[in-house]
Amino acid sequence: MNFLEFAVWGSYLVCLGNYLGSAGLGGDIAWFYSVQGIVSIFMPAIMGAIADKFVQPQKLLGYCHFFAAIFMLLAWHYGCNHPTLEFWPFFSLYTLSVAFFMPTIALSNTVAFSLLKQSGLDTVKDFPPIRVLGTVGFIAAMWFVNGFYMYDGSVGFSLTNPAGTGPDPRFQFSVNQLAVCAMLGILLFLYCMLLPACQCAAKGLKSKGFAAMFGLDAFKLFKKKQMALFFIFSMLLGVSLQITNGFATPFISSFKALPEYLDSFGANNATLLTSLSQISEALCILLIPFFLKRFGIKKVMMIAMAAWVFRFGFFGIGNPGSGVWLFILSMIVYGVAFDFFNVSGALFVEQETSPNIKASAQGLFMLMTNGIGATVGTLGAGAIINYFCSWQAVDGASYLLGNEGTNGWTGAWLVFAAYALLVFCLFGVLFKYRHQPNNNVTVDEVAPAAGDPEGYVDL
């Protein structure tokens, strides 16, 4: 289930920008990635409430994938018949697909935890190896769309342009990546129908009220300065999350417009090269327990912020030829940047919140990072990149190249690196947290401070 869940996403997430650029919507890439954050603000809460009260989670997971696949299939069909895309018809179909897909990330976790518990297994011990298979699925889908092609009636797999010149027919540059996504989604829908039943967990949810149902009660955590700062900086760092997903492959592929890099492995296999980020992500998950225990959440979060600086900086000074090693370093540090922030942040929220709002607090963390932060960051990144670069035709193909009078991609990446560095410095100064390596006590277990009705104290 986890393998297919993330294979659906990996089939298009990092290479959609390549297709949009070739189909005339390169200037709108940011909107296609920001809509993931917009729907993440409300759709997971709605589907979570339905799964809690009305529909078995594994069934709802399947239904969501079915509708996401249908709308993605319609988007593929539209793209097949419109070589130059009109924004609103294509964007609307894509948005409807994403709106049904994004809740499945949380639903798949709900299903996994439920089935593991029903089987008498330990979720803390047995879930991480299962979740790693999700990353493997993401990578496998990336590798497939990187090289698979349909051209002049033939199909095959190639690491170079099988057409020789002109537009590259491989799936990473074509609308066919959406067909792969849809087929995987339908396969997962059928698989979900065969999964053992999961119980609707939240009996009596209606009596908890609207705020509890949609996780709004977690906003009371903002009353505590430490938690408020944590969530605010989570949002600020969340700005970085989708930038490379949306623009890394168009950036690397743009080097094909330069004669010296036309036949380089890196420029021709941007999606494959980017998959090193996901490999690093899978490996870095294993480092988190040691780093959290040894250094504490503040230092771990600062390590993540520093890694984002290097992630963007290495892109800014590298190239797919003699400087490809800088690209590889950027992929390696991505694992630290993503995991040390997302996974460690979720563990911090789990530790520092009372049992009655843990789930809502996790939802708030996702809202601040993948919702508000990622949306603002992607739109802002799109504006910056559109200032420095534009889609230009070279030898019959479209590439995102630097505008005259600017230093192009280098300038854009260094702006992102400077932003991550600023967040790093502010977090180091403003966020106060005293790490106690042998203390696993959470704030709800500590005696409340005098006059503090919520029972929160500074640790």
C-alpha positions as CSV (number, residue, x, y, z in Angstrom):
1,M,0.0,0.0,0.0
2,N,2.7,2.4,0.9
3,F,4.7,1.6,-2.2
4,L,1.8,2.4,-4.5
5,E,0.7,5.4,-2.4
6,F,3.9,7.3,-3.0
7,A,4.5,5.8,-6.5
8,V,1.3,7.7,-7.5
9,W,2.9,10.9,-6.3
10,G,6.4,10.2,-7.6
11,S,5.2,9.7,-11.2
12,Y,4.7,13.4,-11.7
13,L,5.6,15.5,-8.7
14,V,9.2,16.4,-9.6
15,C,8.9,16.3,-13.4
16,L,5.5,18.1,-14.0
17,G,7.4,21.3,-14.5
18,N,9.2,19.9,-17.5
19,Y,5.9,19.1,-19.2
20,L,4.2,22.4,-18.3
21,G,7.1,24.3,-19.8
22,S,6.9,22.4,-23.1
23,A,3.1,22.8,-23.2
24,G,3.1,26.6,-22.8
25,L,2.4,26.9,-19.1
26,G,6.0,27.3,-17.8
27,G,5.2,30.6,-16.2
28,D,2.4,29.1,-14.2
29,I,4.4,26.2,-12.6
30,A,4.2,27.7,-9.2
31,W,0.4,27.6,-9.2
32,F,0.3,23.9,-10.0
33,Y,2.6,23.2,-7.0
34,S,1.0,25.7,-4.6
35,V,-2.5,24.2,-5.1
36,Q,-1.2,21.1,-3.2
37,G,-0.7,23.4,-0.2
38,I,-4.1,25.1,-0.7
39,V,-6.1,21.9,-0.7
40,S,-4.0,20.5,2.2
41,I,-5.5,23.3,4.3
42,F,-8.9,21.7,4.4
43,M,-9.2,18.4,2.4
44,P,-7.3,16.2,4.9
45,A,-9.4,17.4,7.8
46,I,-12.6,16.8,5.9
47,M,-11.6,13.3,4.8
48,G,-10.2,12.5,8.2
49,A,-13.6,13.4,9.8
50,I,-15.4,11.2,7.3
51,A,-13.0,8.3,8.0
52,D,-13.5,8.8,11.8
53,K,-17.3,8.8,11.6
54,F,-18.8,7.4,8.5
55,V,-16.6,5.3,6.1
56,Q,-13.9,2.7,6.9
57,P,-10.5,4.3,6.3
58,Q,-9.3,1.7,3.8
59,K,-12.4,2.1,1.7
60,L,-12.2,5.9,1.8
61,L,-8.5,5.7,0.9
62,G,-9.5,3.7,-2.2
63,Y,-12.3,6.0,-3.2
64,C,-10.0,9.1,-2.9
65,H,-7.5,7.4,-5.2
66,F,-10.2,6.4,-7.6
67,F,-11.5,10.0,-8.1
68,A,-7.9,11.4,-8.1
69,A,-7.1,8.9,-10.9
70,I,-10.2,9.8,-12.9
71,F,-9.5,13.5,-12.9
72,M,-5.8,12.9,-13.7
73,L,-6.8,10.7,-16.6
74,L,-9.1,13.5,-17.8
75,A,-6.2,16.0,-17.5
76,W,-4.0,13.5,-19.5
77,H,-6.7,13.3,-22.2
78,Y,-7.0,17.0,-22.4
79,G,-3.2,17.4,-22.7
80,C,-3.1,14.8,-25.5
81,N,-5.6,16.8,-27.5
82,H,-4.1,20.2,-26.8
83,P,-0.3,20.4,-27.4
84,T,-0.5,24.0,-26.2
85,L,-2.5,24.0,-22.9
86,E,-5.1,26.5,-21.9
87,F,-4.6,27.3,-18.2
88,W,-8.0,27.0,-16.7
89,P,-9.3,23.7,-18.2
90,F,-6.1,21.8,-17.5
91,F,-5.5,23.5,-14.1
92,S,-9.1,22.7,-12.9
93,L,-8.8,19.0,-13.7
94,Y,-5.4,18.8,-12.1
95,T,-6.6,20.6,-9.0
96,L,-9.6,18.2,-8.6
97,S,-7.2,15.3,-8.8
98,V,-4.8,16.8,-6.2
99,A,-7.7,17.6,-3.9
100,F,-8.6,13.9,-3.7
101,F,-5.0,12.7,-3.5
102,M,-3.6,14.9,-0.8
103,P,-5.8,13.4,2.0
104,T,-4.6,10.0,1.1
105,I,-1.2,10.6,2.6
106,A,-2.7,10.9,6.1
107,L,-5.4,8.2,5.4
108,S,-2.7,5.7,4.4
109,N,-1.0,6.3,7.7
110,T,-4.3,5.8,9.5
111,V,-4.9,2.5,7.7
112,A,-1.3,1.3,8.3
113,F,-1.5,2.1,12.1
114,S,-5.0,0.4,12.4
115,L,-4.0,-2.8,10.6
116,L,-0.7,-3.1,12.5
117,K,-2.5,-2.7,15.8
118,Q,-5.2,-5.2,14.8
119,S,-2.4,-7.7,14.0
120,G,-0.8,-7.1,17.5
121,L,2.3,-5.4,16.1
122,D,4.2,-2.4,17.5
123,T,3.6,0.7,15.3
124,V,6.8,2.5,16.5
125,K,8.9,-0.5,15.6
126,D,7.1,-2.0,12.6
127,F,5.8,1.1,10.7
128,P,9.2,2.8,9.8
129,P,10.3,-0.1,7.5
130,I,6.9,0.0,5.8
131,R,7.1,3.8,5.3
132,V,10.5,3.4,3.8
133,L,8.9,1.3,1.1
134,G,6.8,4.3,0.3
135,T,10.0,6.2,-0.6
136,V,11.1,3.2,-2.7
137,G,7.8,3.4,-4.6
138,F,8.3,7.2,-5.2
139,I,11.8,6.5,-6.5
140,A,10.7,3.6,-8.7
141,A,8.0,5.8,-10.4
142,M,10.6,8.6,-10.9
143,W,13.0,6.2,-12.6
144,F,10.2,4.8,-14.8
145,V,9.0,8.2,-16.1
146,N,12.6,9.4,-16.4
147,G,13.4,7.1,-19.3
148,F,10.3,5.5,-20.6
149,Y,9.1,6.9,-24.0
150,M,6.6,6.5,-26.8
151,Y,7.9,7.8,-30.1
152,D,7.0,7.1,-33.8
153,G,5.0,4.0,-32.9
154,S,7.8,2.5,-30.7
155,V,8.1,2.3,-26.9
156,G,11.2,1.7,-24.8
157,F,13.5,3.0,-22.1
158,S,16.4,5.4,-22.8
159,L,18.6,7.7,-20.8
160,T,19.0,10.1,-23.8
161,N,16.5,11.7,-26.1
162,P,15.4,8.9,-28.5
163,A,14.2,11.5,-31.0
164,G,17.7,12.7,-31.4
165,T,16.8,16.4,-31.7
166,G,13.8,18.5,-30.9
167,P,11.3,17.8,-28.1
168,D,12.1,14.8,-25.9
169,P,9.3,12.2,-26.0
170,R,10.3,10.6,-22.7
171,F,7.5,10.6,-20.1
172,Q,9.4,13.1,-17.9
173,F,8.9,15.7,-20.6
174,S,5.4,14.7,-21.8
175,V,1.8,14.5,-20.7
176,N,2.1,10.7,-20.4
177,Q,3.4,11.0,-16.9
178,L,-0.1,11.8,-15.9
179,A,-1.4,8.6,-17.4
180,V,1.2,6.7,-15.3
181,C,-0.1,8.5,-12.2
182,A,-3.8,7.6,-13.1
183,M,-3.0,3.9,-13.8
184,L,-1.2,3.6,-10.5
185,G,-4.1,5.3,-8.7
186,I,-6.6,2.9,-10.1
187,L,-4.4,-0.1,-9.2
188,L,-4.2,1.2,-5.6
189,F,-8.0,1.7,-5.5
190,L,-8.5,-1.9,-6.4
191,Y,-5.9,-3.0,-3.8
192,C,-7.6,-0.9,-1.1
193,M,-10.8,-2.8,-1.7
194,L,-9.0,-6.0,-0.7
195,L,-7.5,-4.7,2.5
196,P,-8.8,-5.9,5.9
197,A,-11.5,-3.7,7.4
198,C,-10.4,-0.8,9.7
199,Q,-12.9,0.5,12.2
200,C,-14.2,4.0,12.3
201,A,-12.3,5.1,15.4
202,A,-13.9,8.3,16.8
203,K,-17.2,7.3,18.3
204,G,-19.2,10.3,19.6
205,L,-17.2,12.7,17.5
206,K,-20.2,14.8,16.9
207,S,-20.4,15.7,20.6
208,K,-16.9,17.1,20.4
209,G,-18.1,20.0,18.3
210,F,-17.0,21.6,15.1
211,A,-13.6,22.8,16.4
212,A,-12.6,19.3,17.6
213,M,-13.7,17.7,14.3
214,F,-11.6,19.9,12.2
215,G,-8.6,20.3,14.5
216,L,-9.2,23.9,15.4
217,D,-8.8,23.3,19.1
218,A,-5.0,22.8,18.5
219,F,-4.8,26.6,17.9
220,K,-4.8,27.1,21.6
221,L,-1.2,26.0,21.5
222,F,-0.4,29.5,20.2
223,K,-1.0,30.7,23.8
224,K,2.3,29.2,24.7
225,K,5.2,31.3,23.4
226,Q,7.5,28.3,22.8
227,M,4.9,26.4,20.7
228,A,3.8,29.6,18.9
229,L,7.4,30.2,17.8
230,F,7.8,26.6,16.8
231,F,4.7,26.7,14.5
232,I,5.7,30.1,13.1
233,F,9.2,28.9,12.2
234,S,7.7,25.7,10.8
235,M,5.7,27.8,8.4
236,L,8.7,29.9,7.5
237,L,10.8,26.8,6.8
238,G,7.8,25.2,5.0
239,V,8.3,27.9,2.4
240,S,11.3,25.9,1.2
241,L,9.5,22.5,0.9
242,Q,8.1,22.6,-2.6
243,I,10.6,24.9,-4.4
244,T,12.9,22.1,-5.6
245,N,10.0,19.7,-6.3
246,G,8.6,22.3,-8.7
247,F,11.8,23.7,-10.3
248,A,14.7,21.3,-9.9
249,T,14.0,19.3,-13.0
250,P,13.3,22.3,-15.3
251,F,16.5,23.8,-14.0
252,I,18.7,20.8,-14.6
253,S,17.0,20.1,-18.0
254,S,17.7,23.7,-19.0
255,F,21.4,22.9,-19.5
256,K,20.4,20.9,-22.6
257,A,20.1,24.2,-24.3
258,L,23.8,24.7,-23.9
259,P,26.0,22.8,-26.4
260,E,28.6,21.8,-23.9
261,Y,25.9,20.1,-21.7
262,L,23.6,18.8,-24.5
263,D,24.7,15.2,-24.2
264,S,25.7,15.2,-20.5
265,F,24.1,12.5,-18.3
266,G,22.8,15.0,-15.7
267,A,21.1,17.3,-18.2
268,N,19.4,14.4,-19.9
269,N,18.3,12.6,-16.7
270,A,17.1,15.3,-14.4
271,T,14.3,13.1,-12.8
272,L,16.7,10.3,-12.2
273,L,19.3,12.6,-10.7
274,T,16.7,14.2,-8.5
275,S,15.7,10.8,-7.2
276,L,19.0,10.8,-5.2
277,S,17.1,13.2,-2.9
278,Q,14.6,10.6,-2.1
279,I,17.3,7.9,-1.6
280,S,19.0,10.3,0.9
281,E,15.6,10.9,2.5
282,A,15.1,7.2,3.1
283,L,18.5,6.8,4.7
284,C,18.4,10.0,6.8
285,I,15.2,8.8,8.6
286,L,17.5,6.3,10.4
287,L,19.6,9.1,11.8
288,I,16.8,11.0,13.5
289,P,16.5,9.0,16.8
290,F,20.3,9.5,17.5
291,F,20.4,13.2,16.6
292,L,17.2,14.0,18.6
293,K,18.5,12.2,21.7
294,R,22.0,13.6,21.4
295,F,21.3,17.2,20.4
296,G,17.6,18.0,21.0
297,I,14.9,19.5,18.8
298,K,16.4,23.0,18.5
299,K,19.8,21.9,17.1
300,V,18.2,19.3,14.9
301,M,15.9,21.9,13.4
302,M,18.9,24.2,12.9
303,I,20.7,21.4,11.1
304,A,17.7,21.1,8.8
305,M,17.7,24.8,8.1
306,A,21.5,24.8,7.4
307,A,20.9,21.9,5.0
308,W,18.3,24.0,3.1
309,V,21.0,26.7,2.7
310,F,23.4,24.1,1.1
311,R,20.6,22.5,-0.9
312,F,19.9,25.8,-2.7
313,G,23.5,27.0,-2.7
314,F,24.9,23.8,-4.4
315,F,22.2,24.2,-7.1
316,G,23.3,27.8,-7.6
317,I,27.0,27.0,-8.3
318,G,26.8,23.5,-9.9
319,N,26.2,22.2,-13.4
320,P,25.6,18.8,-14.9
321,G,29.1,18.5,-16.4
322,S,32.2,19.1,-14.3
323,G,30.1,20.5,-11.5
324,V,27.6,17.6,-11.3
325,W,29.2,16.6,-8.0
326,L,27.7,19.8,-6.5
327,F,24.2,18.6,-7.7
328,I,24.8,15.3,-6.1
329,L,25.8,17.0,-2.8
330,S,22.6,19.0,-3.1
331,M,20.6,15.8,-3.4
332,I,22.4,14.2,-0.4
333,V,21.7,17.2,1.9
334,Y,18.1,17.2,0.9
335,G,17.5,14.1,3.1
336,V,18.8,16.0,6.1
337,A,16.9,19.2,5.2
338,F,13.5,17.3,4.7
339,D,13.7,14.6,7.4
340,F,15.3,16.6,10.2
341,F,12.5,19.2,9.7
342,N,9.4,17.2,8.9
343,V,9.9,14.0,10.9
344,S,11.7,15.6,13.9
345,G,9.1,18.4,14.0
346,A,6.2,15.8,14.1
347,L,8.0,14.0,16.9
348,F,8.4,17.3,18.8
349,V,4.7,18.0,18.5
350,E,3.9,14.5,19.7
351,Q,6.1,15.0,22.8
352,E,5.1,18.5,23.7
353,T,1.3,18.3,23.5
354,S,-1.4,16.9,25.7
355,P,-3.1,13.6,24.6
356,N,-6.5,15.2,23.9
357,I,-5.1,17.4,21.1
358,K,-2.1,15.4,19.8
359,A,-3.9,14.5,16.5
360,S,-5.1,18.1,16.1
361,A,-1.6,19.4,16.8
362,Q,-0.2,17.2,14.1
363,G,-2.8,18.6,11.7
364,L,-1.8,22.1,12.7
365,F,1.9,21.3,12.0
366,M,0.9,20.0,8.6
367,L,-1.2,23.1,8.0
368,M,1.6,25.5,8.8
369,T,4.3,23.6,6.8
370,N,2.6,21.8,3.8
371,G,-0.4,24.2,3.7
372,I,0.4,27.8,4.4
373,G,4.2,27.6,4.2
374,A,4.5,25.6,1.0
375,T,1.8,27.6,-0.7
376,V,3.4,31.0,0.0
377,G,6.9,29.6,-0.8
378,T,5.9,28.1,-4.1
379,L,4.1,31.2,-5.3
380,G,7.0,33.4,-4.1
381,A,9.6,31.1,-5.8
382,G,7.6,31.2,-9.0
383,A,7.7,35.0,-9.0
384,I,11.5,35.1,-8.3
385,I,12.2,32.5,-11.0
386,N,10.0,34.3,-13.5
387,Y,12.1,37.4,-12.8
388,F,15.4,35.7,-13.4
389,C,14.3,33.2,-16.1
390,S,11.8,32.6,-18.9
391,W,10.9,29.7,-21.2
392,Q,12.7,30.0,-24.4
393,A,12.7,27.9,-27.6
394,V,16.0,26.2,-28.6
395,D,16.2,23.8,-31.5
396,G,12.5,23.0,-31.3
397,A,12.4,22.4,-27.6
398,S,11.5,24.7,-24.7
399,Y,13.9,25.4,-21.8
400,L,13.7,27.7,-18.7
401,L,16.8,29.9,-19.3
402,G,18.1,33.1,-17.7
403,N,16.8,36.4,-18.8
404,E,19.0,39.0,-20.3
405,G,20.5,41.3,-17.7
406,T,20.2,38.8,-14.9
407,N,22.4,36.0,-13.7
408,G,19.6,33.6,-14.3
409,W,19.3,30.4,-12.3
410,T,22.3,31.2,-10.1
411,G,20.6,34.4,-8.9
412,A,17.4,32.6,-8.1
413,W,19.0,29.7,-6.2
414,L,21.2,32.1,-4.2
415,V,18.1,34.2,-3.2
416,F,16.5,31.0,-1.9
417,A,19.7,30.1,0.0
418,A,19.8,33.6,1.5
419,Y,16.2,33.2,2.7
420,A,17.0,29.8,4.4
421,L,20.1,31.4,6.0
422,L,17.9,34.2,7.4
423,V,15.4,31.7,8.9
424,F,18.3,29.8,10.4
425,C,19.7,32.9,12.2
426,L,16.3,34.1,13.5
427,F,15.4,30.6,14.8
428,G,18.7,30.3,16.6
429,V,18.2,33.6,18.3
430,L,14.4,33.5,19.1
431,F,13.6,29.9,19.8
432,K,14.5,28.9,23.3
433,Y,14.6,25.2,24.3
434,R,16.7,23.5,26.9
435,H,17.5,19.9,25.8
436,Q,17.4,17.3,28.5
437,P,18.7,14.0,26.9
438,N,17.2,11.7,29.6
439,N,14.0,13.6,30.1
440,N,11.0,12.3,28.1
441,V,8.4,14.2,30.1
442,T,5.8,16.1,28.1
443,V,4.4,19.4,29.0
444,D,1.0,17.9,30.0
445,E,2.7,15.8,32.6
446,V,4.4,18.7,34.3
447,A,2.7,20.6,37.1
448,P,1.2,23.8,35.7
449,A,2.8,27.1,36.4
450,A,1.0,29.4,38.8
451,G,-1.8,31.2,37.0
452,D,-1.5,29.1,33.8
453,P,-4.9,27.6,33.1
454,E,-3.7,25.5,30.2
455,G,-1.0,23.7,32.3
456,Y,1.8,24.7,30.0
457,V,5.3,25.5,31.4
458,D,8.6,26.4,29.8
459,L,10.9,23.4,29.8
